[in-house]
Amino acid sequence: MSQQLLQLAEKACLKKEVPEFSVGNTVDVSVKIIEGSKERVQIFNGVVIARRGAGMNEMFIVRRIVNNEGVERTFVLHSPLVVDVKVRRRGKVRRAKLYYLRDRVGKSRRLREQRVSSTKTKRGAEKTVAAPEPPAEELATAGV
């Protein structure tokens, strides 16, 4: 019973539109920074090396290299300070946590890019897939 009450309380604070991204993606995270009475949005870009938690506790870690030094930031997905998450590249990975990237230097740090499935045929023409029409008997019974 108490677990259901917690979920109801959490539901009001969750974001309506959660960005779609996964581990291995290169993302731009827009973060709201408050300096005194002023507010601005700063972009932190890097590779998502981990996601964990669920509901209000869902977090992700983004890693990037600044001045030949690795910098990692942990963001709470449903935080009001995280304005937006945009995916720049989709990486092809086979692990849930990419902590091994911490030891990598140079080109070995790069991940392969996921191929986007296309609907082109061998000759390069666009292939459109139409929904099959129901038989005429079903149309007559439906009153169309």
N, CA, C and O atoms as a GROMACS GRO file, in nm:
protein
  576
    1MET      N    1   0.082  -0.119   0.000
    1MET     CA    2   0.000   0.000   0.000
    1MET      C    3   0.086   0.126   0.000
    1MET      O    4   0.059   0.221  -0.074
    2SER      N    5   0.191   0.127   0.083
    2SER     CA    6   0.276   0.246   0.092
    2SER      C    7   0.353   0.268  -0.039
    2SER      O    8   0.380   0.381  -0.078
    3GLN      N    9   0.388   0.158  -0.106
    3GLN     CA   10   0.457   0.170  -0.235
    3GLN      C   11   0.367   0.239  -0.338
    3GLN      O   12   0.415   0.321  -0.417
    4GLN      N   13   0.240   0.208  -0.337
    4GLN     CA   14   0.146   0.271  -0.430
    4GLN      C   15   0.131   0.420  -0.398
    4GLN      O   16   0.119   0.501  -0.490
    5LEU      N   17   0.131   0.456  -0.272
    5LEU     CA   18   0.123   0.597  -0.234
    5LEU      C   19   0.246   0.674  -0.282
    5LEU      O   20   0.236   0.787  -0.329
    6LEU      N   21   0.363   0.611  -0.269
    6LEU     CA   22   0.487   0.674  -0.316
    6LEU      C   23   0.483   0.696  -0.466
    6LEU      O   24   0.524   0.801  -0.515
    7GLN      N   25   0.434   0.597  -0.540
    7GLN     CA   26   0.426   0.610  -0.685
    7GLN      C   27   0.329   0.721  -0.725
    7GLN      O   28   0.356   0.793  -0.822
    8LEU      N   29   0.219   0.737  -0.654
    8LEU     CA   30   0.125   0.845  -0.683
    8LEU      C   31   0.188   0.981  -0.656
    8LEU      O   32   0.168   1.076  -0.733
    9ALA      N   33   0.264   0.992  -0.547
    9ALA     CA   34   0.330   1.118  -0.515
    9ALA      C   35   0.437   1.151  -0.619
    9ALA      O   36   0.455   1.267  -0.656
   10GLU      N   37   0.509   1.048  -0.666
   10GLU     CA   38   0.614   1.068  -0.767
   10GLU      C   39   0.556   1.110  -0.901
   10GLU      O   40   0.617   1.188  -0.974
   11LYS      N   41   0.440   1.058  -0.933
   11LYS     CA   42   0.381   1.079  -1.066
   11LYS      C   43   0.363   1.227  -1.098
   11LYS      O   44   0.376   1.266  -1.214
   12ALA      N   45   0.334   1.308  -1.000
   12ALA     CA   46   0.314   1.451  -1.023
   12ALA      C   47   0.444   1.521  -1.062
   12ALA      O   48   0.441   1.622  -1.132
   13CYS      N   49   0.556   1.468  -1.016
   13CYS     CA   50   0.686   1.533  -1.041
   13CYS      C   51   0.756   1.482  -1.166
   13CYS      O   52   0.852   1.543  -1.211
   14LEU      N   53   0.710   1.372  -1.222
   14LEU     CA   54   0.776   1.315  -1.341
   14LEU      C   55   0.752   1.404  -1.463
   14LEU      O   56   0.648   1.468  -1.474
   15LYS      N   57   0.850   1.406  -1.553
   15LYS     CA   58   0.835   1.482  -1.677
   15LYS      C   59   0.736   1.412  -1.768
   15LYS      O   60   0.728   1.290  -1.771
   16LYS      N   61   0.661   1.492  -1.843
   16LYS     CA   62   0.561   1.435  -1.934
   16LYS      C   63   0.629   1.370  -2.054
   16LYS      O   64   0.592   1.260  -2.095
   17GLU      N   65   0.728   1.439  -2.111
   17GLU     CA   66   0.798   1.386  -2.228
   17GLU      C   67   0.942   1.353  -2.190
   17GLU      O   68   1.025   1.442  -2.171
   18VAL      N   69   0.969   1.224  -2.178
   18VAL     CA   70   1.104   1.179  -2.143
   18VAL      C   71   1.181   1.158  -2.273
   18VAL      O   72   1.132   1.088  -2.362
   19PRO      N   73   1.300   1.216  -2.287
   19PRO     CA   74   1.376   1.200  -2.410
   19PRO      C   75   1.419   1.054  -2.430
   19PRO      O   76   1.448   0.983  -2.334
   20GLU      N   77   1.422   1.011  -2.555
   20GLU     CA   78   1.456   0.875  -2.590
   20GLU      C   79   1.604   0.866  -2.623
   20GLU      O   80   1.646   0.913  -2.729
   21PHE      N   81   1.682   0.806  -2.535
   21PHE     CA   82   1.824   0.786  -2.559
   21PHE      C   83   1.869   0.664  -2.480
   21PHE      O   84   1.799   0.619  -2.389
   22SER      N   85   1.986   0.611  -2.515
   22SER     CA   86   2.034   0.492  -2.446
   22SER      C   87   2.184   0.504  -2.424
   22SER      O   88   2.247   0.601  -2.466
   23VAL      N   89   2.241   0.404  -2.358
   23VAL     CA   90   2.384   0.402  -2.330
   23VAL      C   91   2.459   0.390  -2.462
   23VAL      O   92   2.422   0.311  -2.549
   24GLY      N   93   2.565   0.468  -2.477
   24GLY     CA   94   2.645   0.467  -2.599
   24GLY      C   95   2.613   0.582  -2.692
   24GLY      O   96   2.690   0.610  -2.784
   25ASN      N   97   2.502   0.649  -2.669
   25ASN     CA   98   2.465   0.763  -2.753
   25ASN      C   99   2.547   0.886  -2.714
   25ASN      O  100   2.580   0.905  -2.597
   26THR      N  101   2.580   0.968  -2.814
   26THR     CA  102   2.642   1.098  -2.788
   26THR      C  103   2.529   1.198  -2.778
   26THR      O  104   2.450   1.213  -2.872
   27VAL      N  105   2.520   1.268  -2.665
   27VAL     CA  106   2.406   1.355  -2.639
   27VAL      C  107   2.451   1.496  -2.602
   27VAL      O  108   2.564   1.517  -2.557
   28ASP      N  109   2.362   1.591  -2.622
   28ASP     CA  110   2.377   1.727  -2.573
   28ASP      C  111   2.273   1.745  -2.463
   28ASP      O  112   2.152   1.741  -2.488
   29VAL      N  113   2.320   1.766  -2.340
   29VAL     CA  114   2.230   1.784  -2.227
   29VAL      C  115   2.224   1.934  -2.196
   29VAL      O  116   2.325   1.995  -2.162
   30SER      N  117   2.106   1.992  -2.210
   30SER     CA  118   2.086   2.134  -2.177
   30SER      C  119   2.052   2.144  -2.029
   30SER      O  120   1.952   2.090  -1.983
   31VAL      N  121   2.138   2.215  -1.955
   31VAL     CA  122   2.123   2.225  -1.810
   31VAL      C  123   2.098   2.370  -1.773
   31VAL      O  124   2.168   2.460  -1.819
   32LYS      N  125   1.999   2.392  -1.688
   32LYS     CA  126   1.968   2.526  -1.641
   32LYS      C  127   2.064   2.560  -1.527
   32LYS      O  128   2.075   2.486  -1.429
   33ILE      N  129   2.133   2.674  -1.541
   33ILE     CA  130   2.228   2.718  -1.439
   33ILE      C  131   2.177   2.849  -1.382
   33ILE      O  132   2.146   2.943  -1.456
   34ILE      N  133   2.169   2.856  -1.249
   34ILE     CA  134   2.120   2.975  -1.181
   34ILE      C  135   2.238   3.043  -1.114
   34ILE      O  136   2.304   2.985  -1.028
   35GLU      N  137   2.265   3.168  -1.155
   35GLU     CA  138   2.374   3.247  -1.098
   35GLU      C  139   2.314   3.374  -1.040
   35GLU      O  140   2.282   3.468  -1.112
   36GLY      N  141   2.300   3.376  -0.909
   36GLY     CA  142   2.236   3.490  -0.844
   36GLY      C  143   2.090   3.497  -0.883
   36GLY      O  144   2.013   3.404  -0.858
   37SER      N  145   2.051   3.608  -0.945
   37SER     CA  146   1.913   3.624  -0.990
   37SER      C  147   1.898   3.589  -1.138
   37SER      O  148   1.787   3.591  -1.192
   38LYS      N  149   2.010   3.557  -1.205
   38LYS     CA  150   2.005   3.526  -1.347
   38LYS      C  151   1.999   3.376  -1.371
   38LYS      O  152   2.045   3.297  -1.289
   39GLU      N  153   1.942   3.341  -1.484
   39GLU     CA  154   1.925   3.202  -1.523
   39GLU      C  155   1.971   3.186  -1.666
   39GLU      O  156   1.938   3.269  -1.751
   40ARG      N  157   2.049   3.080  -1.694
   40ARG     CA  158   2.091   3.054  -1.831
   40ARG      C  159   2.096   2.905  -1.854
   40ARG      O  160   2.094   2.826  -1.760
   41VAL      N  161   2.103   2.867  -1.981
   41VAL     CA  162   2.108   2.726  -2.018
   41VAL      C  163   2.246   2.696  -2.075
   41VAL      O  164   2.292   2.764  -2.167
   42GLN      N  165   2.311   2.595  -2.019
   42GLN     CA  166   2.443   2.554  -2.066
   42GLN      C  167   2.432   2.413  -2.121
   42GLN      O  168   2.359   2.330  -2.067
   43ILE      N  169   2.506   2.386  -2.229
   43ILE     CA  170   2.500   2.255  -2.293
   43ILE      C  171   2.623   2.174  -2.255
   43ILE      O  172   2.736   2.222  -2.268
   44PHE      N  173   2.601   2.053  -2.207
   44PHE     CA  174   2.708   1.959  -2.174
   44PHE      C  175   2.694   1.844  -2.270
   44PHE      O  176   2.594   1.773  -2.267
   45ASN      N  177   2.793   1.824  -2.357
   45ASN     CA  178   2.781   1.715  -2.454
   45ASN      C  179   2.885   1.608  -2.425
   45ASN      O  180   2.994   1.636  -2.378
   46GLY      N  181   2.848   1.484  -2.454
   46GLY     CA  182   2.938   1.372  -2.430
   46GLY      C  183   2.865   1.240  -2.455
   46GLY      O  184   2.754   1.238  -2.507
   47VAL      N  185   2.931   1.132  -2.416
   47VAL     CA  186   2.878   0.997  -2.438
   47VAL      C  187   2.810   0.950  -2.310
   47VAL      O  188   2.865   0.964  -2.201
   48VAL      N  189   2.691   0.894  -2.324
   48VAL     CA  190   2.621   0.836  -2.209
   48VAL      C  191   2.689   0.704  -2.177
   48VAL      O  192   2.687   0.612  -2.259
   49ILE      N  193   2.749   0.694  -2.057
   49ILE     CA  194   2.819   0.571  -2.022
   49ILE      C  195   2.739   0.484  -1.926
   49ILE      O  196   2.774   0.368  -1.906
   50ALA      N  197   2.631   0.538  -1.867
   50ALA     CA  198   2.550   0.456  -1.776
   50ALA      C  199   2.414   0.520  -1.756
   50ALA      O  200   2.397   0.641  -1.761
   51ARG      N  201   2.316   0.432  -1.732
   51ARG     CA  202   2.182   0.473  -1.688
   51ARG      C  203   2.144   0.383  -1.574
   51ARG      O  204   2.173   0.263  -1.576
   52ARG      N  205   2.078   0.439  -1.474
   52ARG     CA  206   2.037   0.356  -1.360
   52ARG      C  207   1.914   0.417  -1.294
   52ARG      O  208   1.882   0.534  -1.313
   53GLY      N  209   1.848   0.335  -1.215
   53GLY     CA  210   1.733   0.381  -1.139
   53GLY      C  211   1.604   0.373  -1.219
   53GLY      O  212   1.603   0.332  -1.336
   54ALA      N  213   1.496   0.414  -1.154
   54ALA     CA  214   1.365   0.413  -1.217
   54ALA      C  215   1.281   0.520  -1.151
   54ALA      O  216   1.303   0.556  -1.035
   55GLY      N  217   1.184   0.572  -1.224
   55GLY     CA  218   1.096   0.675  -1.170
   55GLY      C  219   1.172   0.803  -1.143
   55GLY      O  220   1.249   0.848  -1.227
   56MET      N  221   1.150   0.861  -1.026
   56MET     CA  222   1.217   0.986  -0.989
   56MET      C  223   1.367   0.968  -0.971
   56MET      O  224   1.443   1.065  -0.981
   57ASN      N  225   1.411   0.846  -0.945
   57ASN     CA  226   1.552   0.820  -0.918
   57ASN      C  227   1.632   0.784  -1.043
   57ASN      O  228   1.748   0.744  -1.031
   58GLU      N  229   1.575   0.798  -1.160
   58GLU     CA  230   1.645   0.760  -1.281
   58GLU      C  231   1.754   0.862  -1.312
   58GLU      O  232   1.728   0.982  -1.321
   59MET      N  233   1.878   0.812  -1.328
   59MET     CA  234   1.994   0.898  -1.353
   59MET      C  235   2.072   0.845  -1.472
   59MET      O  236   2.061   0.728  -1.508
   60PHE      N  237   2.152   0.933  -1.531
   60PHE     CA  238   2.244   0.892  -1.635
   60PHE      C  239   2.374   0.968  -1.622
   60PHE      O  240   2.376   1.082  -1.574
   61ILE      N  241   2.483   0.905  -1.664
   61ILE     CA  242   2.616   0.964  -1.654
   61ILE      C  243   2.665   0.994  -1.793
   61ILE      O  244   2.662   0.908  -1.881
   62VAL      N  245   2.712   1.118  -1.815
   62VAL     CA  246   2.764   1.162  -1.944
   62VAL      C  247   2.913   1.192  -1.925
   62VAL      O  248   2.952   1.261  -1.830
   63ARG      N  249   2.995   1.140  -2.016
   63ARG     CA  250   3.140   1.158  -2.009
   63ARG      C  251   3.189   1.230  -2.133
   63ARG      O  252   3.144   1.202  -2.245
   64ARG      N  253   3.282   1.324  -2.112
   64ARG     CA  254   3.347   1.390  -2.224
   64ARG      C  255   3.489   1.425  -2.184
   64ARG      O  256   3.525   1.417  -2.067
   65ILE      N  257   3.570   1.462  -2.282
   65ILE     CA  258   3.710   1.496  -2.259
   65ILE      C  259   3.726   1.646  -2.274
   65ILE      O  260   3.689   1.702  -2.377
   66VAL      N  261   3.782   1.711  -2.171
   66VAL     CA  262   3.808   1.854  -2.173
   66VAL      C  263   3.955   1.874  -2.135
   66VAL      O  264   3.997   1.833  -2.027
   67ASN      N  265   4.032   1.937  -2.223
   67ASN     CA  266   4.176   1.962  -2.200
   67ASN      C  267   4.250   1.833  -2.162
   67ASN      O  268   4.327   1.830  -2.066
   68ASN      N  269   4.225   1.726  -2.239
   68ASN     CA  270   4.287   1.594  -2.218
   68ASN      C  271   4.259   1.537  -2.078
   68ASN      O  272   4.338   1.458  -2.026
   69GLU      N  273   4.150   1.575  -2.020
   69GLU     CA  274   4.108   1.525  -1.890
   69GLU      C  275   3.963   1.480  -1.902
   69GLU      O  276   3.880   1.552  -1.956
   70GLY      N  277   3.932   1.361  -1.852
   70GLY     CA  278   3.795   1.311  -1.858
   70GLY      C  279   3.707   1.379  -1.755
   70GLY      O  280   3.746   1.393  -1.639
   71VAL      N  281   3.588   1.421  -1.799
   71VAL     CA  282   3.492   1.485  -1.710
   71VAL      C  283   3.361   1.408  -1.720
   71VAL      O  284   3.309   1.385  -1.829
   72GLU      N  285   3.309   1.368  -1.605
   72GLU     CA  286   3.181   1.297  -1.601
   72GLU      C  287   3.083   1.376  -1.516
   72GLU      O  288   3.118   1.428  -1.411
   73ARG      N  289   2.960   1.382  -1.563
   73ARG     CA  290   2.853   1.444  -1.485
   73ARG      C  291   2.737   1.349  -1.475
   73ARG      O  292   2.701   1.281  -1.572
   74THR      N  293   2.678   1.344  -1.359
   74THR     CA  294   2.560   1.261  -1.336
   74THR      C  295   2.439   1.353  -1.333
   74THR      O  296   2.436   1.451  -1.259
   75PHE      N  297   2.340   1.320  -1.415
   75PHE     CA  298   2.218   1.400  -1.423
   75PHE      C  299   2.100   1.316  -1.378
   75PHE      O  300   2.092   1.197  -1.407
   76VAL      N  301   2.009   1.380  -1.306
   76VAL     CA  302   1.882   1.316  -1.272
   76VAL      C  303   1.787   1.345  -1.388
   76VAL      O  304   1.766   1.461  -1.424
   77LEU      N  305   1.732   1.241  -1.447
   77LEU     CA  306   1.653   1.255  -1.569
   77LEU      C  307   1.532   1.346  -1.550
   77LEU      O  308   1.500   1.425  -1.639
   78HIS      N  309   1.464   1.336  -1.438
   78HIS     CA  310   1.341   1.412  -1.416
   78HIS      C  311   1.364   1.541  -1.338
   78HIS      O  312   1.269   1.601  -1.288
   79SER      N  313   1.488   1.584  -1.329
   79SER     CA  314   1.519   1.708  -1.258
   79SER      C  315   1.470   1.828  -1.339
   79SER      O  316   1.479   1.828  -1.461
   80PRO      N  317   1.418   1.931  -1.272
   80PRO     CA  318   1.377   2.051  -1.345
   80PRO      C  319   1.496   2.129  -1.401
   80PRO      O  320   1.478   2.215  -1.486
   81LEU      N  321   1.618   2.100  -1.354
   81LEU     CA  322   1.737   2.166  -1.406
   81LEU      C  323   1.782   2.108  -1.540
   81LEU      O  324   1.851   2.176  -1.616
   82VAL      N  325   1.742   1.985  -1.570
   82VAL     CA  326   1.772   1.926  -1.700
   82VAL      C  327   1.660   1.968  -1.795
   82VAL      O  328   1.548   1.919  -1.786
   83VAL      N  329   1.694   2.061  -1.886
   83VAL     CA  330   1.593   2.117  -1.975
   83VAL      C  331   1.564   2.023  -2.091
   83VAL      O  332   1.447   1.998  -2.123
   84ASP      N  333   1.670   1.971  -2.154
   84ASP     CA  334   1.652   1.891  -2.275
   84ASP      C  335   1.769   1.797  -2.293
   84ASP      O  336   1.880   1.827  -2.249
   85VAL      N  337   1.746   1.684  -2.360
   85VAL     CA  338   1.851   1.591  -2.397
   85VAL      C  339   1.833   1.562  -2.546
   85VAL      O  340   1.731   1.506  -2.587
   86LYS      N  341   1.933   1.601  -2.627
   86LYS     CA  342   1.926   1.578  -2.772
   86LYS      C  343   2.032   1.475  -2.810
   86LYS      O  344   2.147   1.485  -2.768
   87VAL      N  345   1.992   1.378  -2.889
   87VAL     CA  346   2.084   1.274  -2.934
   87VAL      C  347   2.154   1.321  -3.061
   87VAL      O  348   2.090   1.358  -3.158
   88ARG      N  349   2.287   1.321  -3.058
   88ARG     CA  350   2.367   1.360  -3.176
   88ARG      C  351   2.407   1.238  -3.258
   88ARG      O  352   2.399   1.240  -3.380
   89ARG      N  353   2.450   1.132  -3.192
   89ARG     CA  354   2.490   1.007  -3.258
   89ARG      C  355   2.437   0.890  -3.177
   89ARG      O  356   2.426   0.898  -3.055
   90ARG      N  357   2.404   0.784  -3.244
   90ARG     CA  358   2.362   0.662  -3.176
   90ARG      C  359   2.475   0.562  -3.184
   90ARG      O  360   2.511   0.517  -3.293
   91GLY      N  361   2.531   0.528  -3.070
   91GLY     CA  362   2.643   0.434  -3.066
   91GLY      C  363   2.596   0.290  -3.057
   91GLY      O  364   2.494   0.260  -2.995
   92LYS      N  365   2.674   0.203  -3.120
   92LYS     CA  366   2.643   0.061  -3.116
   92LYS      C  367   2.723  -0.002  -3.003
   92LYS      O  368   2.846  -0.012  -3.012
   93VAL      N  369   2.655  -0.044  -2.898
   93VAL     CA  370   2.723  -0.102  -2.782
   93VAL      C  371   2.654  -0.233  -2.744
   93VAL      O  372   2.540  -0.258  -2.781
   94ARG      N  373   2.728  -0.315  -2.667
   94ARG     CA  374   2.674  -0.443  -2.623
   94ARG      C  375   2.676  -0.456  -2.472
   94ARG      O  376   2.663  -0.566  -2.418
   95ARG      N  377   2.691  -0.344  -2.404
   95ARG     CA  378   2.696  -0.345  -2.259
   95ARG      C  379   2.602  -0.239  -2.203
   95ARG      O  380   2.566  -0.144  -2.272
   96ALA      N  381   2.562  -0.257  -2.078
   96ALA     CA  382   2.474  -0.160  -2.013
   96ALA      C  383   2.553  -0.046  -1.950
   96ALA      O  384   2.502   0.065  -1.939
   97LYS      N  385   2.675  -0.074  -1.910
   97LYS     CA  386   2.762   0.028  -1.850
   97LYS      C  387   2.893   0.032  -1.929
   97LYS      O  388   2.954  -0.072  -1.955
   98LEU      N  389   2.936   0.152  -1.967
   98LEU     CA  390   3.056   0.167  -2.048
   98LEU      C  391   3.171   0.225  -1.967
   98LEU      O  392   3.240   0.317  -2.013
   99TYR      N  393   3.192   0.173  -1.847
   99TYR     CA  394   3.297   0.224  -1.761
   99TYR      C  395   3.436   0.198  -1.819
   99TYR      O  396   3.532   0.266  -1.781
  100TYR      N  397   3.448   0.102  -1.911
  100TYR     CA  398   3.578   0.074  -1.972
  100TYR      C  399   3.628   0.192  -2.055
  100TYR      O  400   3.748   0.198  -2.085
  101LEU      N  401   3.541   0.285  -2.094
  101LEU     CA  402   3.584   0.402  -2.171
  101LEU      C  403   3.672   0.495  -2.087
  101LEU      O  404   3.743   0.579  -2.143
  102ARG      N  405   3.668   0.481  -1.955
  102ARG     CA  406   3.750   0.565  -1.869
  102ARG      C  407   3.899   0.539  -1.890
  102ARG      O  408   3.982   0.628  -1.873
  103ASP      N  409   3.933   0.417  -1.929
  103ASP     CA  410   4.073   0.380  -1.949
  103ASP      C  411   4.120   0.403  -2.091
  103ASP      O  412   4.240   0.392  -2.118
  104ARG      N  413   4.030   0.434  -2.182
  104ARG     CA  414   4.066   0.448  -2.323
  104ARG      C  415   4.116   0.588  -2.354
  104ARG      O  416   4.074   0.686  -2.291
  105VAL      N  417   4.208   0.597  -2.452
  105VAL     CA  418   4.264   0.725  -2.494
  105VAL      C  419   4.264   0.728  -2.647
  105VAL      O  420   4.284   0.625  -2.711
  106GLY      N  421   4.240   0.845  -2.705
  106GLY     CA  422   4.250   0.861  -2.849
  106GLY      C  423   4.134   0.799  -2.925
  106GLY      O  424   4.019   0.802  -2.881
  107LYS      N  425   4.168   0.739  -3.042
  107LYS     CA  426   4.063   0.686  -3.129
  107LYS      C  427   3.995   0.563  -3.071
  107LYS      O  428   3.882   0.533  -3.108
  108SER      N  429   4.060   0.492  -2.982
  108SER     CA  430   3.999   0.373  -2.923
  108SER      C  431   3.882   0.409  -2.832
  108SER      O  432   3.805   0.322  -2.791
  109ARG      N  433   3.869   0.537  -2.801
  109ARG     CA  434   3.759   0.585  -2.718
  109ARG      C  435   3.629   0.596  -2.797
  109ARG      O  436   3.521   0.600  -2.738
  110ARG      N  437   3.639   0.600  -2.930
  110ARG     CA  438   3.519   0.615  -3.013
  110ARG      C  439   3.437   0.488  -3.018
  110ARG      O  440   3.490   0.377  -3.007
  111LEU      N  441   3.308   0.507  -3.034
  111LEU     CA  442   3.217   0.393  -3.048
  111LEU      C  443   3.169   0.387  -3.192
  111LEU      O  444   3.162   0.488  -3.261
  112ARG      N  445   3.136   0.266  -3.237
  112ARG     CA  446   3.079   0.253  -3.370
  112ARG      C  447   2.940   0.314  -3.372
  112ARG      O  448   2.868   0.313  -3.272
  113GLU      N  449   2.904   0.367  -3.488
  113GLU     CA  450   2.772   0.428  -3.500
  113GLU      C  451   2.671   0.324  -3.544
  113GLU      O  452   2.700   0.239  -3.628
  114GLN      N  453   2.552   0.333  -3.485
  114GLN     CA  454   2.444   0.242  -3.522
  114GLN      C  455   2.393   0.278  -3.660
  114GLN      O  456   2.373   0.396  -3.690
  115ARG      N  457   2.371   0.181  -3.742
  115ARG     CA  458   2.318   0.207  -3.875
  115ARG      C  459   2.169   0.230  -3.866
  115ARG      O  460   2.098   0.163  -3.791
  116VAL      N  461   2.122   0.326  -3.944
  116VAL     CA  462   1.979   0.356  -3.948
  116VAL      C  463   1.919   0.271  -4.058
  116VAL      O  464   1.968   0.272  -4.171
  117SER      N  465   1.815   0.197  -4.026
  117SER     CA  466   1.753   0.112  -4.126
  117SER      C  467   1.680   0.198  -4.228
  117SER      O  468   1.604   0.288  -4.192
  118SER      N  469   1.705   0.172  -4.355
  118SER     CA  470   1.642   0.251  -4.460
  118SER      C  471   1.543   0.165  -4.536
  118SER      O  472   1.548   0.042  -4.531
  119THR      N  473   1.456   0.231  -4.607
  119THR     CA  474   1.355   0.160  -4.686
  119THR      C  475   1.385   0.172  -4.835
  119THR      O  476   1.294   0.167  -4.917
  120LYS      N  477   1.514   0.187  -4.868
  120LYS     CA  478   1.550   0.201  -5.009
  120LYS      C  479   1.577   0.064  -5.068
  120LYS      O  480   1.625  -0.027  -5.000
  121THR      N  481   1.546   0.049  -5.196
  121THR     CA  482   1.573  -0.075  -5.267
  121THR      C  483   1.714  -0.069  -5.322
  121THR      O  484   1.786   0.029  -5.302
  122LYS      N  485   1.755  -0.176  -5.392
  122LYS     CA  486   1.891  -0.182  -5.445
  122LYS      C  487   1.919  -0.070  -5.545
  122LYS      O  488   2.032  -0.022  -5.553
  123ARG      N  489   1.819  -0.028  -5.619
  123ARG     CA  490   1.840   0.076  -5.721
  123ARG      C  491   1.831   0.216  -5.663
  123ARG      O  492   1.846   0.314  -5.736
  124GLY      N  493   1.806   0.229  -5.532
  124GLY     CA  494   1.804   0.359  -5.469
  124GLY      C  495   1.666   0.424  -5.464
  124GLY      O  496   1.652   0.534  -5.410
  125ALA      N  497   1.564   0.358  -5.519
  125ALA     CA  498   1.429   0.415  -5.518
  125ALA      C  499   1.366   0.392  -5.381
  125ALA      O  500   1.388   0.289  -5.317
  126GLU      N  501   1.288   0.488  -5.337
  126GLU     CA  502   1.218   0.475  -5.210
  126GLU      C  503   1.111   0.368  -5.222
  126GLU      O  504   1.040   0.360  -5.322
  127LYS      N  505   1.100   0.287  -5.123
  127LYS     CA  506   1.002   0.180  -5.121
  127LYS      C  507   0.896   0.216  -5.019
  127LYS      O  508   0.926   0.236  -4.901
  128THR      N  509   0.772   0.225  -5.064
  128THR     CA  510   0.663   0.257  -4.972
  128THR      C  511   0.583   0.131  -4.946
  128THR      O  512   0.552   0.054  -5.037
  129VAL      N  513   0.551   0.112  -4.821
  129VAL     CA  514   0.477  -0.005  -4.781
  129VAL      C  515   0.336   0.039  -4.746
  129VAL      O  516   0.315   0.116  -4.652
  130ALA      N  517   0.239  -0.009  -4.822
  130ALA     CA  518   0.099   0.027  -4.798
  130ALA      C  519   0.034  -0.078  -4.709
  130ALA      O  520   0.070  -0.195  -4.714
  131ALA      N  521  -0.060  -0.035  -4.629
  131ALA     CA  522  -0.133  -0.127  -4.543
  131ALA      C  523  -0.226  -0.211  -4.629
  131ALA      O  524  -0.290  -0.159  -4.720
  132PRO      N  525  -0.234  -0.340  -4.602
  132PRO     CA  526  -0.322  -0.426  -4.683
  132PRO      C  527  -0.468  -0.390  -4.661
  132PRO      O  528  -0.510  -0.360  -4.549
  133GLU      N  529  -0.545  -0.394  -4.770
  133GLU     CA  530  -0.688  -0.364  -4.759
  133GLU      C  531  -0.763  -0.487  -4.713
  133GLU      O  532  -0.729  -0.599  -4.752
  134PRO      N  533  -0.866  -0.468  -4.630
  134PRO     CA  534  -0.945  -0.585  -4.588
  134PRO      C  535  -1.029  -0.635  -4.705
  134PRO      O  536  -1.061  -0.558  -4.796
  135PRO      N  537  -1.065  -0.764  -4.703
  135PRO     CA  538  -1.149  -0.818  -4.811
  135PRO      C  539  -1.282  -0.744  -4.822
  135PRO      O  540  -1.328  -0.683  -4.725
  136ALA      N  541  -1.344  -0.750  -4.941
  136ALA     CA  542  -1.467  -0.679  -4.968
  136ALA      C  543  -1.581  -0.722  -4.875
  136ALA      O  544  -1.670  -0.644  -4.844
  137GLU      N  545  -1.577  -0.848  -4.832
  137GLU     CA  546  -1.684  -0.899  -4.742
  137GLU      C  547  -1.682  -0.823  -4.610
  137GLU      O  548  -1.788  -0.788  -4.556
  138GLU      N  549  -1.561  -0.796  -4.557
  138GLU     CA  550  -1.551  -0.726  -4.428
  138GLU      C  551  -1.597  -0.582  -4.444
  138GLU      O  552  -1.656  -0.526  -4.352
  139LEU      N  553  -1.571  -0.518  -4.560
  139LEU     CA  554  -1.614  -0.382  -4.584
  139LEU      C  555  -1.765  -0.372  -4.588
  139LEU      O  556  -1.824  -0.277  -4.537
  140ALA      N  557  -1.831  -0.476  -4.650
  140ALA     CA  558  -1.977  -0.474  -4.660
  140ALA      C  559  -2.042  -0.490  -4.523
  140ALA      O  560  -2.144  -0.427  -4.495
  141THR      N  561  -1.984  -0.574  -4.438
  141THR     CA  562  -2.043  -0.596  -4.306
  141THR      C  563  -2.016  -0.478  -4.212
  141THR      O  564  -2.091  -0.457  -4.117
  142ALA      N  565  -1.909  -0.402  -4.239
  142ALA     CA  566  -1.878  -0.289  -4.153
  142ALA      C  567  -1.965  -0.168  -4.186
  142ALA      O  568  -1.967  -0.070  -4.111
  143GLY      N  569  -2.036  -0.172  -4.296
  143GLY     CA  570  -2.125  -0.064  -4.334
  143GLY      C  571  -2.055   0.050  -4.407
  143GLY      O  572  -2.100   0.164  -4.402
  144VAL      N  573  -1.947   0.019  -4.475
  144VAL     CA  574  -1.871   0.120  -4.548
  144VAL      C  575  -1.917   0.126  -4.691
  144VAL      O  576  -1.865   0.205  -4.770
   0.00000   0.00000   0.00000
